[in-house]
Amino acid sequence: MHTLICGSMAYDNIMVFRDRFKNHILPDQIHILNVAFLVPDMRREFGGCAGNIAYNLHLLGGNALIMATVGQDHDPYAYRLERLGLAQTHIQAMPDAYTAQAFITTDLDDNQITAFHPGAMNFSHQNHVRDAQAVSLGIVAPDGREGMLQHAREFHEAGIPFIFDPGQGLPMFDGPELLAFIRQASYVAVNDYEAQLLQDRTGIALEQLAGMVEALIVTRGGEGSIIHAGGKTIDIPSVRPEQILDPTGCGDAYRAGLLYGLANGFDWPTTGRLASLLGALKIASRGGQNHRFARDEIAERYKAAFGYRPWQ
């Protein structure tokens, strides 16, 4: 059986400005801002929530099936997925759009200026959950607004349990829409900021929201995560990474761990710890998909962190 991953696929264009923005942006001239930054360092990474989640689930040996829309410039990404052995059956190319792209410029103080072009994400509603076969679990990750609403509804109608992962797409939805997502989902995964925003938008306390689903997971970066399930609160410790290079994609890696644990019937403490480990492995490399670990190596690292193997 497959895990259907509905979400974005994107290119992340990351540039480094070898100076400080504050030296070139004059506060008293902000109303006529016109600046250009020379960025001699640039790299292009494969990203997007669906792409990142599928990549990490693939490292674990899971059966990831991506459902996403890409643009006329998708050939490099398609070639990468082919080499990885990830199916592209439900990745639809939009001939008159570009693949979603982030353009990120970072200065020497780690300040960032980001522009995001959604491109083909806006057509995500043209994909349908019903078109995917042999699916036992899913996730609705950040994507086009209409696509997220539709895919959640279709998972629910098909009786397929899924994680609602609003991420950076959460501000697109009002309180009633967010409540509809939660009532349709089996699980909700948010970070601590999103958890607060979810409560503000719905007007409902987190404990009550947790009671509407089988589990509500809140990640807290280096402080670990909390899983609200079955009326209990389970504290999941963080894993010390070998180094901290880039947080991009850490949340997606964590969600891949959740999906693997759910698909394989792990209990919540084991599932949460596996998710935590995946986030720590990812943060030690740049980009969302440049870390590489064999499944057995992940099991050994898990044992080193928690004293037992998640699988034999």
Rosetta silent file (secondary structure, phi, psi, omega in degrees, C-alpha in Angstrom):
SEQUENCE: MHTLICGSMAYDNIMVFRDRFKNHILPDQIHILNVAFLVPDMRREFGGCAGNIAYNLHLLGGNALIMATVGQDHDPYAYRLERLGLAQTHIQAMPDAYTAQAFITTDLDDNQITAFHPGAMNFSHQNHVRDAQAVSLGIVAPDGREGMLQHAREFHEAGIPFIFDPGQGLPMFDGPELLAFIRQASYVAVNDYEAQLLQDRTGIALEQLAGMVEALIVTRGGEGSIIHAGGKTIDIPSVRPEQILDPTGCGDAYRAGLLYGLANGFDWPTTGRLASLLGALKIASRGGQNHRFARDEIAERYKAAFGYRPWQ
SCORE:     score description
SCORE:     0.000 S_00000001
   1 L     0.000  154.353 -175.318    0.000    0.000    0.000 S_00000001
   2 E  -107.989  156.192  168.838    1.074    3.583   -0.678 S_00000001
   3 E  -104.237  116.344 -176.629    1.264    6.792    1.314 S_00000001
   4 E   -88.388  121.598 -176.057   -0.142    9.596   -0.856 S_00000001
   5 E  -108.670  103.261  178.980    1.698   12.874   -0.366 S_00000001
   6 E   -95.771  122.049 -178.789   -0.300   15.879   -1.569 S_00000001
   7 L   174.615 -168.390 -174.798    1.720   19.079   -1.536 S_00000001
   8 L   -86.282  153.058  165.135    4.086   21.356   -3.383 S_00000001
   9 L  -123.176  134.154 -171.631    7.128   20.642   -5.485 S_00000001
  10 E  -150.626  161.505  168.981    9.473   23.581   -5.854 S_00000001
  11 E  -103.766  135.285  175.391   12.923   24.839   -6.668 S_00000001
  12 E  -107.246  112.984  178.617   14.730   26.798   -3.939 S_00000001
  13 E   -98.835  110.986 -171.102   17.116   29.376   -5.386 S_00000001
  14 E  -114.432  122.591 -176.347   19.444   30.442   -2.569 S_00000001
  15 E  -123.016  147.599 -179.035   21.811   33.390   -2.955 S_00000001
  16 E  -116.417  122.939  175.889   24.360   34.893   -0.584 S_00000001
  17 L   -96.058  115.958 -173.764   24.992   38.653   -0.436 S_00000001
  18 L   -81.376   50.627  177.711   28.502   39.198    0.973 S_00000001
  19 L  -162.178 -165.617  179.724   27.531   42.309    2.871 S_00000001
  20 L  -118.826  133.620 -179.022   24.724   43.516    5.120 S_00000001
  21 H   -55.304  -36.615 -175.063   21.358   44.709    3.874 S_00000001
  22 H   -63.342  -20.847  178.046   21.392   47.503    6.459 S_00000001
  23 H   -79.528   -8.025 -174.155   24.383   49.081    4.697 S_00000001
  24 L  -126.641   -7.189  177.410   22.376   49.494    1.499 S_00000001
  25 L  -110.820  113.792 -177.083   18.828   50.192    2.658 S_00000001
  26 L   -90.287  117.323 -176.514   18.402   53.779    3.868 S_00000001
  27 H   -54.871  -37.627 -177.186   15.555   54.059    6.398 S_00000001
  28 H   -80.019   -2.718  178.245   14.657   57.606    5.366 S_00000001
  29 H  -118.261   17.312 -174.532   14.432   56.527    1.707 S_00000001
  30 H   -63.673  -24.431 -178.579   12.378   53.384    2.190 S_00000001
  31 H   -74.447  -12.746  175.980    9.420   54.935    0.341 S_00000001
  32 H  -126.676   41.981 -175.638   11.488   55.004   -2.866 S_00000001
  33 L   -59.411  127.699  177.806   13.335   51.746   -2.350 S_00000001
  34 L  -154.361   90.336 -174.876   15.397   50.718   -5.368 S_00000001
  35 L  -126.017  154.941  175.009   18.281   48.402   -4.514 S_00000001
  36 L  -136.115  134.781 -178.118   20.278   45.710   -6.263 S_00000001
  37 L  -114.863  127.028  174.873   22.449   43.126   -4.517 S_00000001
  38 L   -78.056  122.438 -175.897   25.390   41.410   -6.176 S_00000001
  39 L  -123.869   85.954 -177.701   25.135   37.725   -5.228 S_00000001
  40 L   -67.787  -21.795 -179.815   28.200   35.793   -6.454 S_00000001
  41 E  -104.576  125.034  179.224   27.150   32.667   -4.526 S_00000001
  42 E  -149.730  141.740  172.608   24.030   30.849   -5.645 S_00000001
  43 E  -139.508  154.230  179.450   22.711   27.317   -5.508 S_00000001
  44 E  -119.051  123.342 -176.873   19.499   25.702   -6.659 S_00000001
  45 E  -113.397  151.032  171.918   17.936   23.006   -4.511 S_00000001
  46 E   -81.154  130.910 -176.421   15.112   20.580   -5.070 S_00000001
  47 E  -150.163 -148.935 -172.283   12.367   21.324   -2.570 S_00000001
  48 L    89.592  143.850 -174.829    8.684   21.730   -1.935 S_00000001
  49 H   -60.559  -45.256 -178.759    6.857   19.963    0.888 S_00000001
  50 H   -64.579  -43.770  179.416    5.715   16.968   -1.173 S_00000001
  51 H   -62.102  -43.973 -179.102    9.150   16.493   -2.707 S_00000001
  52 H   -67.359  -44.124 -179.519   10.913   16.739    0.666 S_00000001
  53 H   -63.042  -45.998 -179.148    8.503   14.439    2.498 S_00000001
  54 H   -62.036  -40.170 -179.937    8.641   11.830   -0.258 S_00000001
  55 H   -60.469  -47.681 -179.049   12.440   11.941   -0.317 S_00000001
  56 H   -68.108  -38.638  177.913   12.699   11.289    3.426 S_00000001
  57 H   -65.057  -34.948  177.393   10.034    8.591    3.384 S_00000001
  58 H   -64.714  -39.346  177.213   11.944    6.932    0.550 S_00000001
  59 H   -59.607  -33.837 -179.237   15.117    6.904    2.705 S_00000001
  60 L   -80.075  -10.588 -176.988   13.143    4.987    5.318 S_00000001
  61 L    91.176   13.892  179.071   11.938    2.459    2.772 S_00000001
  62 L   -78.306  162.792 -179.447    8.366    3.740    2.726 S_00000001
  63 L   -96.147   82.284 -176.827    6.046    3.593   -0.288 S_00000001
  64 E   -85.020  135.273  176.396    5.759    7.284   -1.144 S_00000001
  65 E  -129.070  115.340 -175.416    3.421    8.421   -3.906 S_00000001
  66 E   -87.659  136.480  170.616    3.591   12.124   -4.797 S_00000001
  67 E  -123.609  111.200 -174.297    0.553   14.107   -5.955 S_00000001
  68 E  -159.088  166.596  173.843    1.594   17.555   -7.160 S_00000001
  69 E  -117.188  137.339 -179.786    1.592   19.995  -10.061 S_00000001
  70 E  -127.291  175.346 -175.701    4.791   21.251  -11.707 S_00000001
  71 L  -109.066 -167.891 -176.672    5.588   23.597  -14.561 S_00000001
  72 L   -67.944  -13.622 -178.542    7.225   23.630  -17.958 S_00000001
  73 L  -101.533   24.612 -170.937   10.653   23.712  -16.274 S_00000001
  74 L   -84.463   -5.584 -173.234   10.153   20.434  -14.373 S_00000001
  75 H   -54.393  -44.825  178.555   12.570   18.242  -16.380 S_00000001
  76 H   -60.333  -38.229  179.289   15.481   18.432  -13.880 S_00000001
  77 H   -69.482  -41.011  178.770   13.146   17.458  -11.049 S_00000001
  78 H   -60.860  -41.358  178.738   11.610   14.663  -13.112 S_00000001
  79 H   -63.683  -40.167  178.748   15.076   13.287  -13.859 S_00000001
  80 H   -62.912  -46.418 -179.596   15.937   13.367  -10.154 S_00000001
  81 H   -63.171  -36.760  177.656   12.778   11.478   -9.183 S_00000001
  82 H   -62.520  -44.065  179.351   13.471    8.899  -11.881 S_00000001
  83 H   -65.139  -34.618  179.718   16.965    8.308  -10.499 S_00000001
  84 H   -75.834  -20.244 -177.142   15.574    7.973   -6.978 S_00000001
  85 L    85.125   23.728  177.756   12.947    5.496   -8.123 S_00000001
  86 L   -94.569  128.172 -177.792    9.995    7.646   -7.030 S_00000001
  87 L   -63.249  145.243  179.390    6.855    7.275   -9.151 S_00000001
  88 L  -117.422   18.981 -175.335    5.636   10.324  -11.078 S_00000001
  89 L   -55.041  -38.238 -174.503    2.202    8.948  -11.966 S_00000001
  90 E  -113.408   27.749  171.357    0.340   11.738  -10.167 S_00000001
  91 E  -103.422  112.209 -173.432    2.705   14.613  -10.875 S_00000001
  92 E  -103.746  129.082 -179.328    0.957   16.731  -13.466 S_00000001
  93 E   -90.806  130.722  176.842    2.857   19.247  -15.624 S_00000001
  94 L   -99.187  110.426 -172.021    1.213   22.593  -16.405 S_00000001
  95 L   -65.233  -22.830 -176.359    2.552   23.731  -19.806 S_00000001
  96 L  -107.583   23.749 -179.662    1.833   27.442  -19.254 S_00000001
  97 L  -139.178  162.981  172.503    3.283   27.767  -15.753 S_00000001
  98 L   -98.307  152.897  170.937    6.592   27.500  -13.951 S_00000001
  99 L   -60.764  143.423  178.697    7.264   25.103  -11.117 S_00000001
 100 E   -52.139  140.446 -176.388    6.847   26.862   -7.767 S_00000001
 101 E  -144.559  139.695  172.247   10.052   28.650   -6.825 S_00000001
 102 E  -108.262  136.209  176.750   11.521   30.466   -3.848 S_00000001
 103 E  -116.822  108.157 -171.207   14.192   33.118   -4.381 S_00000001
 104 E  -117.431  121.754  175.980   16.066   33.618   -1.117 S_00000001
 105 E  -113.321  125.564 -177.626   18.845   36.167   -0.589 S_00000001
 106 E  -115.560  137.796  177.400   20.778   35.972    2.692 S_00000001
 107 L  -101.467 -174.471 -174.576   23.232   38.560    4.000 S_00000001
 108 L   -70.580  -14.091  175.827   26.171   38.195    6.397 S_00000001
 109 L   -96.803   10.203 -178.079   23.871   38.693    9.415 S_00000001
 110 L    65.278   18.805  168.630   21.653   35.819    8.231 S_00000001
 111 L   -73.582  150.026 -177.840   18.851   38.241    7.375 S_00000001
 112 E  -129.767  142.628  168.556   16.768   37.022    4.458 S_00000001
 113 E  -118.870  119.636 -174.071   14.761   38.575    1.667 S_00000001
 114 E  -123.401  136.374  170.217   12.514   35.983    0.050 S_00000001
 115 E  -120.942  133.677 -178.559   10.219   36.067   -2.944 S_00000001
 116 E  -122.632  126.401  177.099    7.984   33.060   -3.609 S_00000001
 117 E  -107.473  112.633 -176.224    6.314   32.323   -6.928 S_00000001
 118 L   -69.349  -32.085  175.822    3.568   29.662   -6.523 S_00000001
 119 H    50.329 -122.588 -174.160    3.347   28.961  -10.262 S_00000001
 120 H   -65.444  -17.176  175.956    1.976   25.493  -10.945 S_00000001
 121 H   -55.338  -32.149 -177.355    0.882   25.099   -7.308 S_00000001
 122 H   -65.003  -10.844 -179.134   -2.171   27.165   -8.214 S_00000001
 123 H  -108.806   14.697 -175.192   -3.408   24.249  -10.329 S_00000001
 124 H   -61.762  -23.394  179.302   -3.059   21.561   -7.652 S_00000001
 125 H   -68.589   -9.343  177.788   -6.839   21.112   -7.565 S_00000001
 126 H   -78.030   -9.719  172.536   -6.605   19.456  -10.987 S_00000001
 127 L   -94.306  145.353 -178.062   -5.241   16.356   -9.232 S_00000001
 128 L  -127.692  135.208  179.002   -7.694   14.047   -7.474 S_00000001
 129 H   -57.832  -36.542 -176.778   -7.130   11.613   -4.610 S_00000001
 130 H   -62.919  -19.140 -178.814   -9.530    9.139   -6.217 S_00000001
 131 H   -79.362  -13.274  179.708   -7.133    8.705   -9.147 S_00000001
 132 L   -90.903  137.049 -176.903   -4.468    7.140   -6.907 S_00000001
 133 L  -104.661  153.408  174.828   -4.684    3.400   -6.308 S_00000001
 134 L    54.727   48.990  179.049   -3.789    1.271   -3.264 S_00000001
 135 E  -105.612  126.878  179.852   -3.518    4.215   -0.868 S_00000001
 136 E  -114.182   -9.299 -176.384   -3.838    3.520    2.866 S_00000001
 137 E  -157.107  150.858 -179.883   -2.523    6.792    4.315 S_00000001
 138 E  -148.901  176.173  174.021   -2.057   10.363    3.166 S_00000001
 139 E  -146.617  138.178  171.287   -0.981   13.879    4.020 S_00000001
 140 E  -106.476  101.364 -178.261   -2.268   17.266    2.914 S_00000001
 141 L  -101.627  170.269 -178.329    0.812   19.482    3.050 S_00000001
 142 L   -51.268  132.391 -174.909    1.167   23.139    1.940 S_00000001
 143 L  -161.976 -163.930  173.414    0.033   23.563   -1.653 S_00000001
 144 L   -63.029  146.575 -176.282   -2.412   25.665   -3.661 S_00000001
 145 H   -56.361  -52.359 -177.218   -5.387   26.779   -1.550 S_00000001
 146 H   -65.028  -34.843  178.414   -8.084   25.072   -3.623 S_00000001
 147 H   -64.967  -41.740  179.520   -6.002   21.924   -3.913 S_00000001
 148 H   -63.586  -45.116  178.486   -5.587   21.630   -0.146 S_00000001
 149 H   -60.598  -44.795 -176.780   -9.317   22.050    0.471 S_00000001
 150 H   -68.341  -44.639 -176.115  -10.182   19.538   -2.237 S_00000001
 151 H   -66.850  -37.081  176.048   -7.641   16.882   -1.299 S_00000001
 152 H   -62.403  -44.906  179.340   -8.685   16.944    2.369 S_00000001
 153 H   -62.508  -40.785 -178.159  -12.309   16.512    1.363 S_00000001
 154 H   -71.044  -37.864  174.175  -11.444   13.671   -1.032 S_00000001
 155 H   -59.040  -46.755 -177.499   -9.333   11.806    1.542 S_00000001
 156 H   -62.331  -45.715 -179.500  -12.221   12.062    3.996 S_00000001
 157 H   -64.305  -31.690  179.725  -14.813   10.898    1.471 S_00000001
 158 H   -83.038   -6.458 -179.130  -12.615    7.936    0.521 S_00000001
 159 L    72.319   25.053 -179.736  -12.176    6.952    4.174 S_00000001
 160 L   -98.118  120.438  178.275   -8.384    7.284    3.962 S_00000001
 161 L   -63.763  142.481 -179.157   -6.731    8.559    7.168 S_00000001
 162 E  -149.318  157.501  174.041   -4.494   11.577    6.585 S_00000001
 163 E   -91.928  129.932  169.648   -2.350   14.172    8.302 S_00000001
 164 E   -92.526  116.398 -176.012   -3.406   17.797    7.936 S_00000001
 165 L  -125.240   82.998 -172.999   -0.144   19.760    7.756 S_00000001
 166 L   -68.136  -33.504  178.264   -1.044   23.404    7.017 S_00000001
 167 H    50.643 -139.596 -177.931    2.481   24.784    7.451 S_00000001
 168 H   -69.348   -8.090  177.127    3.087   28.142    5.821 S_00000001
 169 H   -84.197   -6.090 -175.301   -0.272   27.773    4.065 S_00000001
 170 H   -56.555  -41.446 -179.147   -2.224   28.160    7.314 S_00000001
 171 H   -62.588  -13.101  179.343   -2.834   31.943    6.913 S_00000001
 172 H   -72.576  -13.725 -171.314   -4.757   31.241    3.683 S_00000001
 173 L  -117.611  143.965  176.657   -7.656   29.754    5.669 S_00000001
 174 L   -88.698 -179.612 -176.063  -10.172   31.237    8.088 S_00000001
 175 H   -57.342  -51.647  179.679  -11.450   29.630   11.267 S_00000001
 176 H   -60.013  -37.375  179.014  -14.365   27.631    9.779 S_00000001
 177 H   -67.167  -40.605  178.684  -12.132   26.296    6.991 S_00000001
 178 H   -66.018  -38.614  176.823   -9.469   25.196    9.470 S_00000001
 179 H   -64.307  -37.090  177.513  -12.097   23.474   11.594 S_00000001
 180 H   -63.539  -42.596  175.691  -13.351   21.646    8.499 S_00000001
 181 H   -56.628  -49.101 -174.947   -9.805   20.419    7.820 S_00000001
 182 H   -63.529  -41.216 -179.315   -9.451   19.190   11.401 S_00000001
 183 H   -68.510  -26.292  179.287  -12.799   17.386   11.398 S_00000001
 184 H   -84.755  -29.179 -173.833  -11.890   15.615    8.160 S_00000001
 185 L   -81.067  160.322  171.175   -8.344   14.685    9.194 S_00000001
 186 L   -94.254  -28.602 -176.311   -7.173   11.852   11.427 S_00000001
 187 E  -141.337  152.300  175.490   -4.040   13.714   12.517 S_00000001
 188 E  -129.019  134.817  177.800   -2.820   17.332   12.627 S_00000001
 189 E  -128.587  122.946 -179.501    0.847   18.378   12.586 S_00000001
 190 E  -141.668  162.827  169.370    1.932   21.970   13.260 S_00000001
 191 E   -90.012  177.932 -174.047    4.861   23.838   14.766 S_00000001
 192 H   -64.766  -35.912  177.260    4.451   25.875   17.950 S_00000001
 193 H   -66.442  -45.056  179.715    3.773   29.135   16.081 S_00000001
 194 H   -65.002  -33.161  177.421    1.195   27.477   13.851 S_00000001
 195 H   -62.004  -41.767  177.988   -0.426   25.878   16.901 S_00000001
 196 H   -66.974  -41.933  179.485   -1.003   29.319   18.381 S_00000001
 197 H   -64.740  -36.876  177.965   -2.318   30.672   15.081 S_00000001
 198 H   -61.942  -41.904  177.548   -4.623   27.667   14.790 S_00000001
 199 H   -67.046  -40.682 -179.705   -6.101   28.460   18.201 S_00000001
 200 H   -64.762  -42.573 -176.840   -6.450   32.148   17.354 S_00000001
 201 H   -70.765  -38.278 -176.425   -8.190   31.491   14.038 S_00000001
 202 H   -89.291  -22.533 -175.808  -10.588   28.833   15.360 S_00000001
 203 L    73.321   19.723 -177.375  -11.139   30.301   18.824 S_00000001
 204 L  -122.932  136.107 -179.510  -10.670   26.815   20.283 S_00000001
 205 L   -66.435  153.557 -175.868   -7.993   25.743   22.770 S_00000001
 206 H   -58.467  -40.324 -178.828   -5.365   23.267   21.633 S_00000001
 207 H   -61.146  -38.533  177.950   -6.562   20.571   24.047 S_00000001
 208 H   -70.091  -40.380  177.458  -10.051   20.733   22.526 S_00000001
 209 H   -62.089  -39.976  179.937   -8.671   20.651   18.989 S_00000001
 210 H   -62.124  -31.557  179.443   -6.610   17.596   19.930 S_00000001
 211 L   -70.924  -11.603 -179.537   -9.783   15.866   21.009 S_00000001
 212 L   -87.805  -11.488 -176.869  -11.167   16.148   17.483 S_00000001
 213 L  -131.066  169.481  177.956   -8.430   13.972   15.953 S_00000001
 214 L   -69.249  -32.443  177.552   -6.534   10.800   16.799 S_00000001
 215 E  -158.082  142.336  173.770   -3.388   12.836   17.397 S_00000001
 216 E  -123.152  121.919 -173.830   -2.254   16.446   17.269 S_00000001
 217 E  -109.912  130.259  177.943    1.500   16.911   16.972 S_00000001
 218 E  -121.672  117.053  177.636    3.285   20.168   17.852 S_00000001
 219 E   -90.580  148.279 -175.896    6.964   20.526   16.956 S_00000001
 220 L  -133.868   33.445  178.046    9.155   22.933   18.932 S_00000001
 221 H    61.009 -130.318 -177.737   12.482   22.915   17.117 S_00000001
 222 H   -67.128  -11.515  179.289   15.400   22.139   19.402 S_00000001
 223 H   -90.044    6.924  178.597   13.035   21.676   22.353 S_00000001
 224 L    89.444 -152.630 -178.392   11.549   18.534   20.849 S_00000001
 225 E  -148.342  165.992  179.569    7.870   17.974   20.167 S_00000001
 226 E  -127.316  133.504  176.682    4.608   17.108   21.900 S_00000001
 227 E  -115.037  119.435  175.396    2.057   14.558   20.735 S_00000001
 228 E   -96.180  111.406 -176.955   -1.487   14.855   22.057 S_00000001
 229 E  -149.719  135.126  175.889   -3.117   11.448   21.564 S_00000001
 230 L    59.754   31.914 -179.589   -5.754    9.420   23.379 S_00000001
 231 L    77.389    5.048 -179.963   -6.168   12.063   26.066 S_00000001
 232 E  -114.757  157.450  175.445   -2.454   11.888   26.898 S_00000001
 233 E  -114.092  118.914 -176.479    0.435   14.247   26.269 S_00000001
 234 E  -108.892  118.736  178.191    3.595   12.541   25.052 S_00000001
 235 E   -85.361  126.185  178.422    6.854   14.483   25.214 S_00000001
 236 E  -110.035  118.855 -178.906    9.252   13.651   22.398 S_00000001
 237 L   -72.536  155.077  173.085   12.874   14.688   22.989 S_00000001
 238 L   -79.511  161.794  176.165   14.966   16.306   20.302 S_00000001
 239 L  -109.024  131.137 -179.491   18.024   14.536   18.913 S_00000001
 240 L   -68.447  119.740  179.370   21.342   16.350   19.025 S_00000001
 241 L   -77.059  159.241  177.491   22.468   16.853   15.397 S_00000001
 242 L   -64.558  -35.169  174.690   26.058   16.397   14.296 S_00000001
 243 L  -160.423  161.039  179.060   25.991   20.029   13.186 S_00000001
 244 L  -111.878  105.069 -177.445   23.423   22.722   12.478 S_00000001
 245 L  -110.144  -41.780 -172.266   23.718   23.908    8.891 S_00000001
 246 L  -160.776  117.398  179.811   20.254   24.533    7.473 S_00000001
 247 L   -77.792   -6.940 -178.217   16.753   24.115    8.967 S_00000001
 248 L   -56.491  123.223  176.622   15.128   24.107    5.515 S_00000001
 249 L    87.473   -0.016 -179.192   13.038   20.962    5.171 S_00000001
 250 H   -64.747  -39.763  177.883   13.406   19.783    8.789 S_00000001
 251 H   -63.780  -36.196  178.323    9.649   19.883    9.312 S_00000001
 252 H   -67.968  -40.273  177.189    9.124   17.826    6.169 S_00000001
 253 H   -61.940  -42.787  177.692   11.657   15.243    7.352 S_00000001
 254 H   -58.140  -44.325 -177.965    9.827   15.060   10.687 S_00000001
 255 H   -67.341  -31.140  174.870    6.520   14.448    8.902 S_00000001
 256 H   -63.587  -38.840  176.182    8.060   11.640    6.865 S_00000001
 257 H   -63.140  -41.463  175.952    8.940    9.964   10.165 S_00000001
 258 H   -58.933  -47.981 -177.613    5.342   10.355   11.335 S_00000001
 259 H   -62.567  -40.685  179.854    4.017    8.816    8.124 S_00000001
 260 H   -65.114  -43.913  179.131    6.410    5.873    8.311 S_00000001
 261 H   -62.437  -42.435  178.837    5.489    5.167   11.913 S_00000001
 262 H   -64.881  -44.353 -177.476    1.757    5.353   11.170 S_00000001
 263 H   -64.683  -26.290 -176.171    2.038    3.157    8.075 S_00000001
 264 L  -106.962   10.419  173.755    3.930    0.502   10.049 S_00000001
 265 L    71.991   24.482  177.623    1.819    0.503   13.200 S_00000001
 266 L   -70.283  154.923  173.454    4.435    1.982   15.562 S_00000001
 267 L   -75.234  169.567 -174.423    3.281    3.400   18.892 S_00000001
 268 H   -67.264  -39.953  177.358    3.365    7.183   19.325 S_00000001
 269 H   -59.045  -42.106  179.733    6.579    7.390   21.394 S_00000001
 270 H   -69.434  -42.643  179.489    8.474    5.406   18.726 S_00000001
 271 H   -61.089  -46.422  179.923    6.849    7.306   15.865 S_00000001
 272 H   -64.012  -39.841  179.306    7.654   10.671   17.422 S_00000001
 273 H   -66.947  -38.368  176.747   11.253    9.699   18.160 S_00000001
 274 H   -63.524  -42.965  178.284   11.770    8.505   14.592 S_00000001
 275 H   -61.253  -42.840  179.317   10.368   11.799   13.315 S_00000001
 276 H   -61.707  -42.394  178.481   12.666   13.713   15.665 S_00000001
 277 H   -62.279  -43.741 -179.677   15.692   11.766   14.432 S_00000001
 278 H   -60.096  -39.909  177.275   14.852   12.474   10.784 S_00000001
 279 H   -63.013  -39.628  179.849   14.728   16.206   11.528 S_00000001
 280 H   -68.923  -36.861  178.172   18.142   16.061   13.214 S_00000001
 281 H   -66.115  -36.761 -178.116   19.685   14.146   10.309 S_00000001
 282 H   -71.174  -39.533 -173.301   18.358   16.710    7.850 S_00000001
 283 H   -65.818  -15.379 -178.345   19.517   19.833    9.701 S_00000001
 284 L   -84.440    3.158  176.867   23.145   18.705    9.370 S_00000001
 285 L  -136.665  157.813 -179.246   23.124   19.284    5.596 S_00000001
 286 L   -84.261  145.948 -179.535   22.141   22.153    3.322 S_00000001
 287 L    83.548  165.942 -176.630   18.950   21.973    1.281 S_00000001
 288 L   -85.689  -12.572 -173.272   15.903   19.829    1.811 S_00000001
 289 L  -139.970   33.582 -178.602   17.085   16.716   -0.020 S_00000001
 290 L  -106.627   -6.784  176.339   20.865   16.422    0.220 S_00000001
 291 L   -81.603  142.378 -176.978   21.156   14.171    3.295 S_00000001
 292 L  -137.427  121.249  178.982   21.584   10.492    2.490 S_00000001
 293 L  -143.867  135.787  174.868   21.224    7.612    4.915 S_00000001
 294 L   -72.959  155.268 -177.278   20.505    3.937    4.414 S_00000001
 295 H   -57.945  -42.786  179.578   17.538    2.514    6.301 S_00000001
 296 H   -64.402  -35.305  178.930   19.775    0.347    8.508 S_00000001
 297 H   -66.944  -37.871  177.113   21.918    3.365    9.361 S_00000001
 298 H   -62.341  -42.089  178.848   18.820    5.267   10.471 S_00000001
 299 H   -61.938  -40.038 -179.827   17.892    2.341   12.741 S_00000001
 300 H   -68.977  -38.849  177.919   21.378    2.344   14.289 S_00000001
 301 H   -66.778  -35.136  175.851   21.291    6.093   14.857 S_00000001
 302 H   -62.529  -45.725 -179.948   17.889    5.681   16.469 S_00000001
 303 H   -62.113  -40.181  179.583   19.306    3.043   18.812 S_00000001
 304 H   -64.252  -33.494 -178.191   22.242    5.303   19.698 S_00000001
 305 H   -82.682  -35.805 -170.294   19.831    8.121   20.563 S_00000001
 306 H  -124.140   -3.784  173.029   17.091    6.184   22.355 S_00000001
 307 L    90.445   -1.303  176.837   18.545    2.812   23.363 S_00000001
 308 L  -152.347  159.273  178.511   16.529    0.518   21.112 S_00000001
 309 L   -87.706  142.054  179.231   15.908   -0.079   17.413 S_00000001
 310 L   -74.613  -19.505  176.500   12.559    0.989   15.910 S_00000001
 311 L  -150.474  159.401 -178.742   12.545   -2.146   13.756 S_00000001
 312 L  -102.919    0.000    0.000   14.521   -5.402   13.590 S_00000001
